[in-house]
Amino acid sequence: MPLNIKRVRTLLQNFDFKTLFVEELGWDHYTTILDIPVDGQNFALGAIAEKRGIVVFVCGPANNGSMPVYSIRRKIERQVTKSHHEHLIIYLNADKTRQAWQWVKRQSGKPAQCREHT
């Protein structure tokens, strides 16, 4: 079945990631919560989907309501790697006007390369 680009855009704009991954992209349901402490704050990451060992997490805002800054996002990512080696993290701000998608490219013999798309 071809991808419905209009629906994908609507789901992204509505921050409806579970529907995007499970219904549109055909990923499997997956639920777990990771509590990640970083620099005196706790971040709850909820898993929403999984495909072939890659887990998608959604991370809520920092204590001030904004999306965690880049240095905090990297620390969160390193903590998640301890339990789920391959993953994608979607960071949100409190009023759901911004999102950043983070994944890390891992190649044997090379340092990990963090990629982000906002």
N, CA, C and O atoms as CSV, one atom per row, in Angstrom:
chain,resi,resn,atom,element,x,y,z
A,1,MET,N,N,0.843,-1.176,0.000
A,1,MET,CA,C,0.000,0.000,0.000
A,1,MET,C,C,0.891,1.244,0.000
A,1,MET,O,O,1.788,1.350,0.837
A,2,PRO,N,N,0.667,2.177,-0.911
A,2,PRO,CA,C,1.507,3.376,-0.982
A,2,PRO,C,C,1.287,4.289,0.226
A,2,PRO,O,O,0.216,4.317,0.832
A,3,LEU,N,N,2.330,5.019,0.544
A,3,LEU,CA,C,2.289,5.945,1.671
A,3,LEU,C,C,1.401,7.138,1.341
A,3,LEU,O,O,1.532,7.739,0.275
A,4,ASN,N,N,0.504,7.476,2.250
A,4,ASN,CA,C,-0.395,8.611,2.091
A,4,ASN,C,C,0.309,9.855,2.657
A,4,ASN,O,O,0.241,10.115,3.858
A,5,ILE,N,N,0.974,10.608,1.799
A,5,ILE,CA,C,1.793,11.747,2.222
A,5,ILE,C,C,0.956,12.798,2.955
A,5,ILE,O,O,1.409,13.364,3.950
A,6,LYS,N,N,-0.238,13.056,2.479
A,6,LYS,CA,C,-1.093,14.051,3.134
A,6,LYS,C,C,-1.413,13.632,4.561
A,6,LYS,O,O,-1.368,14.454,5.476
A,7,ARG,N,N,-1.735,12.359,4.755
A,7,ARG,CA,C,-2.035,11.876,6.110
A,7,ARG,C,C,-0.783,11.917,6.988
A,7,ARG,O,O,-0.865,12.274,8.164
A,8,VAL,N,N,0.359,11.561,6.434
A,8,VAL,CA,C,1.613,11.604,7.188
A,8,VAL,C,C,1.876,13.026,7.675
A,8,VAL,O,O,2.227,13.224,8.838
A,9,ARG,N,N,1.710,14.010,6.805
A,9,ARG,CA,C,1.921,15.408,7.206
A,9,ARG,C,C,0.974,15.807,8.340
A,9,ARG,O,O,1.379,16.464,9.299
A,10,THR,N,N,-0.290,15.401,8.218
A,10,THR,CA,C,-1.274,15.717,9.254
A,10,THR,C,C,-0.890,15.071,10.581
A,10,THR,O,O,-0.971,15.717,11.626
A,11,LEU,N,N,-0.479,13.820,10.553
A,11,LEU,CA,C,-0.068,13.130,11.780
A,11,LEU,C,C,1.145,13.801,12.415
A,11,LEU,O,O,1.208,13.942,13.636
A,12,LEU,N,N,2.105,14.212,11.598
A,12,LEU,CA,C,3.285,14.919,12.118
A,12,LEU,C,C,2.888,16.254,12.739
A,12,LEU,O,O,3.375,16.603,13.814
A,13,GLN,N,N,2.015,16.999,12.078
A,13,GLN,CA,C,1.577,18.298,12.595
A,13,GLN,C,C,0.770,18.150,13.880
A,13,GLN,O,O,0.783,19.039,14.732
A,14,ASN,N,N,0.062,17.020,14.021
A,14,ASN,CA,C,-0.739,16.768,15.220
A,14,ASN,C,C,0.035,16.022,16.299
A,14,ASN,O,O,-0.527,15.677,17.339
A,15,PHE,N,N,1.318,15.771,16.060
A,15,PHE,CA,C,2.171,15.064,17.005
A,15,PHE,C,C,1.606,13.675,17.335
A,15,PHE,O,O,1.757,13.201,18.461
A,16,ASP,N,N,0.970,13.035,16.384
A,16,ASP,CA,C,0.372,11.710,16.552
A,16,ASP,C,C,1.345,10.657,16.012
A,16,ASP,O,O,1.123,10.063,14.957
A,17,PHE,N,N,2.416,10.448,16.757
A,17,PHE,CA,C,3.502,9.590,16.299
A,17,PHE,C,C,3.136,8.109,16.330
A,17,PHE,O,O,3.569,7.347,15.466
A,18,LYS,N,N,2.344,7.696,17.316
A,18,LYS,CA,C,1.959,6.287,17.406
A,18,LYS,C,C,1.184,5.867,16.153
A,18,LYS,O,O,1.470,4.826,15.562
A,19,THR,N,N,0.208,6.676,15.755
A,19,THR,CA,C,-0.555,6.374,14.547
A,19,THR,C,C,0.350,6.389,13.322
A,19,THR,O,O,0.224,5.541,12.439
A,20,LEU,N,N,1.258,7.351,13.272
A,20,LEU,CA,C,2.188,7.448,12.152
A,20,LEU,C,C,2.992,6.160,11.995
A,20,LEU,O,O,3.033,5.569,10.916
A,21,PHE,N,N,3.628,5.737,13.080
A,21,PHE,CA,C,4.505,4.573,12.981
A,21,PHE,C,C,3.746,3.259,12.837
A,21,PHE,O,O,4.122,2.415,12.023
A,22,VAL,N,N,2.683,3.075,13.617
A,22,VAL,CA,C,1.990,1.786,13.615
A,22,VAL,C,C,1.053,1.647,12.417
A,22,VAL,O,O,1.107,0.641,11.711
A,23,GLU,N,N,0.202,2.634,12.179
A,23,GLU,CA,C,-0.804,2.497,11.127
A,23,GLU,C,C,-0.272,2.869,9.736
A,23,GLU,O,O,-0.557,2.178,8.758
A,24,GLU,N,N,0.488,3.942,9.650
A,24,GLU,CA,C,0.966,4.382,8.333
A,24,GLU,C,C,2.225,3.655,7.884
A,24,GLU,O,O,2.334,3.264,6.721
A,25,LEU,N,N,3.172,3.471,8.789
A,25,LEU,CA,C,4.448,2.878,8.405
A,25,LEU,C,C,4.533,1.381,8.664
A,25,LEU,O,O,5.473,0.728,8.211
A,26,GLY,N,N,3.560,0.830,9.391
A,26,GLY,CA,C,3.521,-0.609,9.604
A,26,GLY,C,C,4.456,-1.143,10.672
A,26,GLY,O,O,4.795,-2.327,10.662
A,27,TRP,N,N,4.878,-0.291,11.592
A,27,TRP,CA,C,5.714,-0.748,12.692
A,27,TRP,C,C,4.841,-1.495,13.691
A,27,TRP,O,O,3.614,-1.431,13.622
A,28,ASP,N,N,5.478,-2.206,14.622
A,28,ASP,CA,C,4.768,-2.975,15.640
A,28,ASP,C,C,4.518,-2.128,16.883
A,28,ASP,O,O,5.293,-1.230,17.211
A,29,HIS,N,N,3.399,-2.444,17.575
A,29,HIS,CA,C,3.120,-1.795,18.853
A,29,HIS,C,C,4.235,-2.147,19.837
A,29,HIS,O,O,4.719,-3.279,19.858
A,30,TYR,N,N,4.633,-1.184,20.639
A,30,TYR,CA,C,5.658,-1.423,21.653
A,30,TYR,C,C,5.462,-0.393,22.742
A,30,TYR,O,O,5.404,0.805,22.463
A,31,THR,N,N,5.361,-0.842,23.968
A,31,THR,CA,C,5.185,0.107,25.060
A,31,THR,C,C,6.128,-0.219,26.205
A,31,THR,O,O,6.199,-1.351,26.683
A,32,THR,N,N,6.822,0.770,26.610
A,32,THR,CA,C,7.646,0.730,27.811
A,32,THR,C,C,7.955,2.169,28.173
A,32,THR,O,O,7.887,3.055,27.321
A,33,ILE,N,N,8.288,2.404,29.411
A,33,ILE,CA,C,8.653,3.742,29.874
A,33,ILE,C,C,10.077,3.676,30.425
A,33,ILE,O,O,10.401,2.795,31.222
A,34,LEU,N,N,10.907,4.593,30.005
A,34,LEU,CA,C,12.246,4.739,30.571
A,34,LEU,C,C,12.296,6.056,31.334
A,34,LEU,O,O,11.953,7.106,30.790
A,35,ASP,N,N,12.718,6.002,32.582
A,35,ASP,CA,C,12.945,7.222,33.357
A,35,ASP,C,C,14.436,7.499,33.337
A,35,ASP,O,O,15.235,6.721,33.857
A,36,ILE,N,N,14.798,8.624,32.727
A,36,ILE,CA,C,16.201,8.969,32.522
A,36,ILE,C,C,16.546,10.213,33.339
A,36,ILE,O,O,16.055,11.302,33.041
A,37,PRO,N,N,17.388,10.062,34.368
A,37,PRO,CA,C,17.837,11.239,35.122
A,37,PRO,C,C,19.051,11.880,34.437
A,37,PRO,O,O,20.032,11.203,34.130
A,38,VAL,N,N,18.969,13.194,34.203
A,38,VAL,CA,C,20.072,13.930,33.584
A,38,VAL,C,C,20.158,15.305,34.241
A,38,VAL,O,O,19.190,16.064,34.225
A,39,ASP,N,N,21.299,15.621,34.809
A,39,ASP,CA,C,21.574,16.940,35.372
A,39,ASP,C,C,20.455,17.446,36.283
A,39,ASP,O,O,20.017,18.589,36.150
A,40,GLY,N,N,19.995,16.608,37.199
A,40,GLY,CA,C,18.990,17.020,38.175
A,40,GLY,C,C,17.555,17.020,37.672
A,40,GLY,O,O,16.651,17.421,38.406
A,41,GLN,N,N,17.325,16.587,36.455
A,41,GLN,CA,C,15.969,16.485,35.911
A,41,GLN,C,C,15.698,15.033,35.548
A,41,GLN,O,O,16.615,14.281,35.219
A,42,ASN,N,N,14.430,14.651,35.611
A,42,ASN,CA,C,14.027,13.320,35.165
A,42,ASN,C,C,13.215,13.460,33.890
A,42,ASN,O,O,12.293,14.272,33.813
A,43,PHE,N,N,13.563,12.672,32.906
A,43,PHE,CA,C,12.861,12.659,31.634
A,43,PHE,C,C,12.207,11.295,31.461
A,43,PHE,O,O,12.872,10.263,31.552
A,44,ALA,N,N,10.902,11.297,31.211
A,44,ALA,CA,C,10.177,10.059,30.959
A,44,ALA,C,C,10.075,9.872,29.450
A,44,ALA,O,O,9.512,10.709,28.743
A,45,LEU,N,N,10.618,8.783,28.979
A,45,LEU,CA,C,10.556,8.462,27.554
A,45,LEU,C,C,9.601,7.297,27.382
A,45,LEU,O,O,9.790,6.229,27.965
A,46,GLY,N,N,8.582,7.513,26.584
A,46,GLY,CA,C,7.611,6.464,26.316
A,46,GLY,C,C,7.853,5.857,24.955
A,46,GLY,O,O,7.917,6.570,23.953
A,47,ALA,N,N,7.987,4.540,24.912
A,47,ALA,CA,C,8.146,3.850,23.629
A,47,ALA,C,C,6.789,3.753,22.954
A,47,ALA,O,O,5.780,3.484,23.606
A,48,ILE,N,N,6.766,3.975,21.632
A,48,ILE,CA,C,5.494,3.938,20.911
A,48,ILE,C,C,5.463,2.886,19.812
A,48,ILE,O,O,4.384,2.462,19.398
A,49,ALA,N,N,6.627,2.457,19.332
A,49,ALA,CA,C,6.655,1.489,18.240
A,49,ALA,C,C,8.034,0.834,18.171
A,49,ALA,O,O,9.017,1.335,18.716
A,50,GLU,N,N,8.064,-0.312,17.475
A,50,GLU,CA,C,9.311,-1.051,17.318
A,50,GLU,C,C,9.273,-1.771,15.977
A,50,GLU,O,O,8.232,-2.267,15.548
A,51,LYS,N,N,10.425,-1.817,15.329
A,51,LYS,CA,C,10.548,-2.554,14.070
A,51,LYS,C,C,11.959,-3.114,13.982
A,51,LYS,O,O,12.937,-2.367,13.943
A,52,ARG,N,N,12.050,-4.432,13.953
A,52,ARG,CA,C,13.336,-5.123,13.797
A,52,ARG,C,C,14.405,-4.630,14.761
A,52,ARG,O,O,15.557,-4.433,14.374
A,53,GLY,N,N,14.018,-4.434,16.016
A,53,GLY,CA,C,14.964,-4.047,17.053
A,53,GLY,C,C,15.170,-2.558,17.225
A,53,GLY,O,O,15.868,-2.138,18.147
A,54,ILE,N,N,14.580,-1.749,16.358
A,54,ILE,CA,C,14.677,-0.294,16.498
A,54,ILE,C,C,13.426,0.185,17.230
A,54,ILE,O,O,12.306,-0.086,16.798
A,55,VAL,N,N,13.620,0.895,18.335
A,55,VAL,CA,C,12.505,1.364,19.149
A,55,VAL,C,C,12.379,2.876,19.010
A,55,VAL,O,O,13.376,3.598,19.017
A,56,VAL,N,N,11.130,3.349,18.883
A,56,VAL,CA,C,10.856,4.784,18.799
A,56,VAL,C,C,10.374,5.250,20.164
A,56,VAL,O,O,9.417,4.706,20.713
A,57,PHE,N,N,11.047,6.265,20.708
A,57,PHE,CA,C,10.678,6.857,21.993
A,57,PHE,C,C,10.231,8.296,21.779
A,57,PHE,O,O,10.702,8.979,20.870
A,58,VAL,N,N,9.309,8.745,22.633
A,58,VAL,CA,C,8.921,10.151,22.677
A,58,VAL,C,C,9.337,10.684,24.041
A,58,VAL,O,O,9.008,10.099,25.073
A,59,CYS,N,N,10.066,11.804,24.038
A,59,CYS,CA,C,10.553,12.429,25.266
A,59,CYS,C,C,9.864,13.766,25.471
A,59,CYS,O,O,9.885,14.634,24.597
A,60,GLY,N,N,9.262,13.917,26.621
A,60,GLY,CA,C,8.578,15.166,26.953
A,60,GLY,C,C,9.546,16.297,27.239
A,60,GLY,O,O,10.761,16.124,27.136
A,61,PRO,N,N,9.011,17.455,27.598
A,61,PRO,CA,C,9.827,18.655,27.784
A,61,PRO,C,C,10.663,18.638,29.053
A,61,PRO,O,O,10.464,17.813,29.945
A,62,ALA,N,N,11.598,19.568,29.106
A,62,ALA,CA,C,12.383,19.807,30.315
A,62,ALA,C,C,11.480,20.461,31.362
A,62,ALA,O,O,10.325,20.781,31.080
A,63,ASN,N,N,12.006,20.655,32.559
A,63,ASN,CA,C,11.215,21.246,33.650
A,63,ASN,C,C,10.627,22.607,33.298
A,63,ASN,O,O,9.560,22.963,33.799
A,64,ASN,N,N,11.297,23.366,32.454
A,64,ASN,CA,C,10.814,24.705,32.093
A,64,ASN,C,C,9.818,24.688,30.933
A,64,ASN,O,O,9.371,25.747,30.493
A,65,GLY,N,N,9.463,23.498,30.431
A,65,GLY,CA,C,8.483,23.387,29.363
A,65,GLY,C,C,9.070,23.394,27.961
A,65,GLY,O,O,8.366,23.115,26.990
A,66,SER,N,N,10.340,23.707,27.851
A,66,SER,CA,C,10.959,23.722,26.526
A,66,SER,C,C,11.530,22.343,26.197
A,66,SER,O,O,11.668,21.481,27.065
A,67,MET,N,N,11.852,22.164,24.938
A,67,MET,CA,C,12.518,20.946,24.521
A,67,MET,C,C,13.896,20.927,25.180
A,67,MET,O,O,14.538,21.974,25.271
A,68,PRO,N,N,14.367,19.769,25.641
A,68,PRO,CA,C,15.717,19.737,26.228
A,68,PRO,C,C,16.749,20.264,25.219
A,68,PRO,O,O,16.645,20.013,24.018
A,69,VAL,N,N,17.732,20.988,25.724
A,69,VAL,CA,C,18.778,21.528,24.860
A,69,VAL,C,C,19.641,20.380,24.321
A,69,VAL,O,O,19.595,19.259,24.829
A,70,TYR,N,N,20.417,20.683,23.294
A,70,TYR,CA,C,21.183,19.651,22.597
A,70,TYR,C,C,22.064,18.837,23.546
A,70,TYR,O,O,22.075,17.610,23.456
A,71,SER,N,N,22.796,19.474,24.443
A,71,SER,CA,C,23.695,18.734,25.338
A,71,SER,C,C,22.920,17.761,26.226
A,71,SER,O,O,23.400,16.660,26.497
A,72,ILE,N,N,21.754,18.145,26.673
A,72,ILE,CA,C,20.905,17.257,27.481
A,72,ILE,C,C,20.366,16.126,26.603
A,72,ILE,O,O,20.325,14.975,27.036
A,73,ARG,N,N,19.957,16.443,25.381
A,73,ARG,CA,C,19.454,15.408,24.467
A,73,ARG,C,C,20.518,14.341,24.218
A,73,ARG,O,O,20.202,13.153,24.155
A,74,ARG,N,N,21.756,14.749,24.078
A,74,ARG,CA,C,22.844,13.773,23.860
A,74,ARG,C,C,23.027,12.882,25.087
A,74,ARG,O,O,23.264,11.682,24.954
A,75,LYS,N,N,22.917,13.469,26.284
A,75,LYS,CA,C,23.042,12.670,27.508
A,75,LYS,C,C,21.880,11.691,27.633
A,75,LYS,O,O,22.068,10.551,28.057
A,76,ILE,N,N,20.685,12.133,27.266
A,76,ILE,CA,C,19.527,11.236,27.285
A,76,ILE,C,C,19.761,10.084,26.313
A,76,ILE,O,O,19.527,8.924,26.651
A,77,GLU,N,N,20.217,10.404,25.124
A,77,GLU,CA,C,20.456,9.382,24.107
A,77,GLU,C,C,21.457,8.346,24.592
A,77,GLU,O,O,21.253,7.152,24.375
A,78,ARG,N,N,22.519,8.766,25.234
A,78,ARG,CA,C,23.524,7.818,25.723
A,78,ARG,C,C,22.930,6.893,26.794
A,78,ARG,O,O,23.292,5.718,26.866
A,79,GLN,N,N,22.022,7.418,27.624
A,79,GLN,CA,C,21.365,6.582,28.639
A,79,GLN,C,C,20.439,5.558,27.978
A,79,GLN,O,O,20.401,4.400,28.393
A,80,VAL,N,N,19.702,5.974,26.965
A,80,VAL,CA,C,18.782,5.071,26.270
A,80,VAL,C,C,19.553,3.936,25.598
A,80,VAL,O,O,19.077,2.802,25.562
A,81,THR,N,N,20.731,4.231,25.070
A,81,THR,CA,C,21.552,3.228,24.387
A,81,THR,C,C,21.878,2.049,25.294
A,81,THR,O,O,22.084,0.937,24.809
A,82,LYS,N,N,21.927,2.275,26.589
A,82,LYS,CA,C,22.239,1.190,27.529
A,82,LYS,C,C,21.162,0.103,27.527
A,82,LYS,O,O,21.465,-1.063,27.782
A,83,SER,N,N,19.920,0.467,27.245
A,83,SER,CA,C,18.845,-0.525,27.257
A,83,SER,C,C,18.309,-0.858,25.859
A,83,SER,O,O,17.786,-1.951,25.641
A,84,HIS,N,N,18.435,0.070,24.922
A,84,HIS,CA,C,17.948,-0.136,23.554
A,84,HIS,C,C,18.990,0.431,22.598
A,84,HIS,O,O,19.005,1.629,22.313
A,85,HIS,N,N,19.855,-0.444,22.110
A,85,HIS,CA,C,20.998,0.000,21.308
A,85,HIS,C,C,20.574,0.812,20.080
A,85,HIS,O,O,21.139,1.874,19.817
A,86,GLU,N,N,19.596,0.324,19.337
A,86,GLU,CA,C,19.129,1.039,18.153
A,86,GLU,C,C,17.787,1.682,18.462
A,86,GLU,O,O,16.844,0.997,18.858
A,87,HIS,N,N,17.697,2.988,18.283
A,87,HIS,CA,C,16.479,3.706,18.649
A,87,HIS,C,C,16.403,5.054,17.944
A,87,HIS,O,O,17.375,5.546,17.371
A,88,LEU,N,N,15.226,5.618,18.010
A,88,LEU,CA,C,14.935,6.959,17.532
A,88,LEU,C,C,14.232,7.665,18.682
A,88,LEU,O,O,13.324,7.102,19.294
A,89,ILE,N,N,14.643,8.888,18.980
A,89,ILE,CA,C,13.993,9.652,20.049
A,89,ILE,C,C,13.390,10.914,19.448
A,89,ILE,O,O,14.060,11.659,18.732
A,90,ILE,N,N,12.118,11.141,19.751
A,90,ILE,CA,C,11.429,12.351,19.313
A,90,ILE,C,C,11.238,13.225,20.547
A,90,ILE,O,O,10.536,12.840,21.482
A,91,TYR,N,N,11.862,14.401,20.551
A,91,TYR,CA,C,11.776,15.342,21.675
A,91,TYR,C,C,10.694,16.375,21.385
A,91,TYR,O,O,10.544,16.824,20.248
A,92,LEU,N,N,9.934,16.753,22.425
A,92,LEU,CA,C,8.841,17.713,22.285
A,92,LEU,C,C,8.977,18.833,23.298
A,92,LEU,O,O,9.617,18.675,24.338
A,93,ASN,N,N,8.363,19.975,22.979
A,93,ASN,CA,C,8.207,21.012,23.993
A,93,ASN,C,C,6.801,20.886,24.587
A,93,ASN,O,O,5.983,20.124,24.072
A,94,ALA,N,N,6.512,21.619,25.655
A,94,ALA,CA,C,5.258,21.447,26.394
A,94,ALA,C,C,4.023,21.793,25.570
A,94,ALA,O,O,3.008,21.103,25.661
A,95,ASP,N,N,4.095,22.843,24.775
A,95,ASP,CA,C,2.906,23.242,24.016
A,95,ASP,C,C,2.824,22.580,22.640
A,95,ASP,O,O,1.982,22.946,21.819
A,96,LYS,N,N,3.694,21.612,22.394
A,96,LYS,CA,C,3.703,20.829,21.155
A,96,LYS,C,C,3.716,21.701,19.904
A,96,LYS,O,O,2.893,21.554,19.001
A,97,THR,N,N,4.677,22.609,19.891
A,97,THR,CA,C,4.899,23.431,18.706
A,97,THR,C,C,6.240,23.104,18.057
A,97,THR,O,O,6.499,23.505,16.923
A,98,ARG,N,N,7.099,22.371,18.782
A,98,ARG,CA,C,8.417,22.002,18.253
A,98,ARG,C,C,8.669,20.529,18.510
A,98,ARG,O,O,8.227,19.964,19.511
A,99,GLN,N,N,9.386,19.927,17.586
A,99,GLN,CA,C,9.818,18.548,17.756
A,99,GLN,C,C,11.186,18.389,17.122
A,99,GLN,O,O,11.494,19.026,16.114
A,100,ALA,N,N,11.994,17.546,17.712
A,100,ALA,CA,C,13.312,17.218,17.164
A,100,ALA,C,C,13.439,15.699,17.165
A,100,ALA,O,O,13.230,15.048,18.188
A,101,TRP,N,N,13.782,15.150,16.017
A,101,TRP,CA,C,13.978,13.710,15.875
A,101,TRP,C,C,15.474,13.441,15.917
A,101,TRP,O,O,16.244,14.047,15.172
A,102,GLN,N,N,15.879,12.530,16.792
A,102,GLN,CA,C,17.300,12.240,16.989
A,102,GLN,C,C,17.562,10.748,16.776
A,102,GLN,O,O,16.869,9.896,17.332
A,103,TRP,N,N,18.560,10.456,15.972
A,103,TRP,CA,C,19.034,9.084,15.830
A,103,TRP,C,C,20.545,9.120,15.708
A,103,TRP,O,O,21.128,10.144,15.351
A,104,VAL,N,N,21.172,7.995,16.005
A,104,VAL,CA,C,22.623,7.925,15.975
A,104,VAL,C,C,23.046,6.861,14.972
A,104,VAL,O,O,22.631,5.705,15.045
A,105,LYS,N,N,23.882,7.289,14.034
A,105,LYS,CA,C,24.427,6.373,13.031
A,105,LYS,C,C,25.642,5.685,13.642
A,105,LYS,O,O,26.604,6.332,14.056
A,106,ARG,N,N,25.573,4.368,13.688
A,106,ARG,CA,C,26.661,3.590,14.272
A,106,ARG,C,C,27.278,2.715,13.191
A,106,ARG,O,O,26.586,1.945,12.526
A,107,GLN,N,N,28.594,2.845,13.027
A,107,GLN,CA,C,29.326,2.024,12.074
A,107,GLN,C,C,30.523,1.422,12.777
A,107,GLN,O,O,31.187,2.079,13.579
A,108,SER,N,N,30.786,0.189,12.473
A,108,SER,CA,C,31.901,-0.510,13.079
A,108,SER,C,C,33.215,0.219,12.791
A,108,SER,O,O,33.510,0.557,11.644
A,109,GLY,N,N,33.990,0.452,13.833
A,109,GLY,CA,C,35.292,1.091,13.688
A,109,GLY,C,C,35.251,2.601,13.560
A,109,GLY,O,O,36.293,3.237,13.400
A,110,LYS,N,N,34.046,3.192,13.630
A,110,LYS,CA,C,33.916,4.642,13.519
A,110,LYS,C,C,33.143,5.175,14.712
A,110,LYS,O,O,32.318,4.466,15.288
A,111,PRO,N,N,33.405,6.425,15.089
A,111,PRO,CA,C,32.633,6.997,16.198
A,111,PRO,C,C,31.163,7.187,15.812
A,111,PRO,O,O,30.842,7.423,14.647
A,112,ALA,N,N,30.288,7.082,16.797
A,112,ALA,CA,C,28.857,7.283,16.561
A,112,ALA,C,C,28.618,8.723,16.112
A,112,ALA,O,O,29.255,9.656,16.601
A,113,GLN,N,N,27.690,8.885,15.173
A,113,GLN,CA,C,27.360,10.217,14.641
A,113,GLN,C,C,25.911,10.525,14.929
A,113,GLN,O,O,25.015,9.849,14.422
A,114,CYS,N,N,25.671,11.547,15.743
A,114,CYS,CA,C,24.313,11.935,16.096
A,114,CYS,C,C,23.703,12.783,14.972
A,114,CYS,O,O,24.323,13.720,14.468
A,115,ARG,N,N,22.485,12.426,14.603
A,115,ARG,CA,C,21.743,13.172,13.579
A,115,ARG,C,C,20.441,13.674,14.190
A,115,ARG,O,O,19.763,12.951,14.920
A,116,GLU,N,N,20.104,14.911,13.883
A,116,GLU,CA,C,18.840,15.460,14.372
A,116,GLU,C,C,18.126,16.199,13.248
A,116,GLU,O,O,18.750,16.842,12.402
A,117,HIS,N,N,16.810,16.090,13.264
A,117,HIS,CA,C,15.951,16.797,12.320
A,117,HIS,C,C,14.859,17.472,13.122
A,117,HIS,O,O,14.186,16.821,13.921
A,118,THR,N,N,14.673,18.775,12.921
A,118,THR,CA,C,13.628,19.481,13.661
A,118,THR,C,C,12.463,19.827,12.752
A,118,THR,O,O,11.486,20.425,13.201
